[in-house]
């Protein structure tokens, strides 16, 4: 007689890699007339005080989770976000440049935030058409997709049967989840909060989304309502 079987829980497939995608903490405000410094053309603000607190809470959440490696991008907001966790685990973060944020062309250095907030026609077109390259000089959509997928695949190849933290950016996380679920909506997952955790399991061509935008470790958690004090544009995807 066949024995009763409990409902099976998900198990990481042999040889696969678990990825904790962390969006960097909140970065410094964009001040008109004071552009952020650039690194390889990308705006490179530091973390705001709120972002540093979020980084500590990420470390609280992920310490003890069996993390084998930490990756950051070339931009310091990811390095600063990873620092508390790296210190607690005694791990030296590795740099994966291809997981840096989408290039915003003429709107780098903080101009993107201002143009979105003011409802610039190109910003409205970007949102309506779900294309980063609607921004003047912005990165080509196909090139961006190839870049970030290639970057994550390098991480996966280097860490079979391991857990890895990748501190990256909102646009990148949105694209990786979109790819995982094969969505036709480019901006369907562009909305991860600062300091949030998105959990993927990658086994070759099989990408499994275990969690998206987990904010349980953050003080304010997840706010279902946008801040009514902000202009409509500030509720949109933010790089």
LINJOWO-V476892 format. One record per residue. NEAR is the number of other C-alpha atoms within 8 Angstrom. D_CENTER is the distance of its C-alpha to the mean C-alpha in whole Angstrom. Layout:
BEGIN
<<NEAR,D_CENTER> <NEAR,D_CENTER>>
END
This chain:
BEGIN
<<2,50> <3,46> <4,44> <4,42> <4,38> <4,36> <4,33> <4,30> <4,27> <4,24> <4,24> <8,22> <6,24> <5,26> <7,24> <14,21> <15,17> <13,15> <12,12> <12,10> <13,6> <13,6> <16,4> <14,7> <16,10> <12,12> <10,13> <8,17> <5,18> <11,19> <7,23> <5,25> <4,27> <6,25> <10,22> <10,20> <8,21> <9,19> <9,18> <4,19> <7,19> <11,16> <11,16> <12,15> <10,16> <9,16> <14,15> <11,17> <6,19> <9,17> <15,14> <13,16> <8,17> <14,14> <17,13> <11,17> <10,16> <13,13> <12,16> <9,19> <7,17> <9,16> <11,19> <5,22> <5,19> <6,21> <12,18> <7,19> <11,17> <15,14> <12,12> <17,11> <15,11> <11,14> <11,12> <10,14> <13,11> <16,9> <13,13> <12,14> <16,12> <14,13> <9,16> <11,18> <14,16> <12,18> <8,21> <8,22> <7,21> <6,23> <8,20> <7,20> <11,16> <8,16> <8,15> <12,13> <9,13> <9,13> <14,9> <13,9> <10,8> <11,11> <9,14> <15,16> <10,19> <9,22> <10,19> <12,18> <12,19> <12,18> <11,20> <11,17> <11,17> <9,21> <10,22> <13,19> <11,21> <8,24> <9,24> <9,25> <6,26> <9,23> <12,20> <10,22> <11,23> <13,19> <9,18> <6,22> <6,21> <10,17> <10,17> <12,15> <12,19> <10,21> <13,20> <10,23> <8,22> <13,18> <12,17> <8,19> <9,17> <6,18> <8,18> <10,14> <9,14> <8,16> <10,14> <14,11> <9,13> <9,15> <12,13> <9,12> <8,16> <8,17> <9,15> <11,16> <7,20> <6,20> <10,19> <9,22> <9,22> <10,20> <13,17> <14,14> <12,11> <11,8> <16,7> <16,4> <14,3> <16,4> <12,6> <13,5> <15,4> <15,7> <14,9> <10,9> <10,10> <15,12> <8,14> <11,14> <9,16> <6,18> <9,17> <5,19> <7,17> <11,15> <9,13> <8,14> <11,10> <11,9> <9,9> <12,7> <9,9> <11,8> <15,9> <13,8> <13,8> <14,8> <12,11> <13,12> <13,16> <13,16> <10,20> <6,21> <5,21> <7,20> <11,16> <9,16> <12,14> <8,15> <9,13> <9,10> <10,9> <9,12> <11,13> <7,16> <10,16> <11,16> <5,19> <5,19> <8,17> <6,16> <6,18> <4,19> <4,21> <6,20> <5,21> <5,25> <4,25> <8,22> <9,23> <7,22> <10,20> <11,18> <8,17> <9,15> <9,12> <7,11> <9,10>>
END
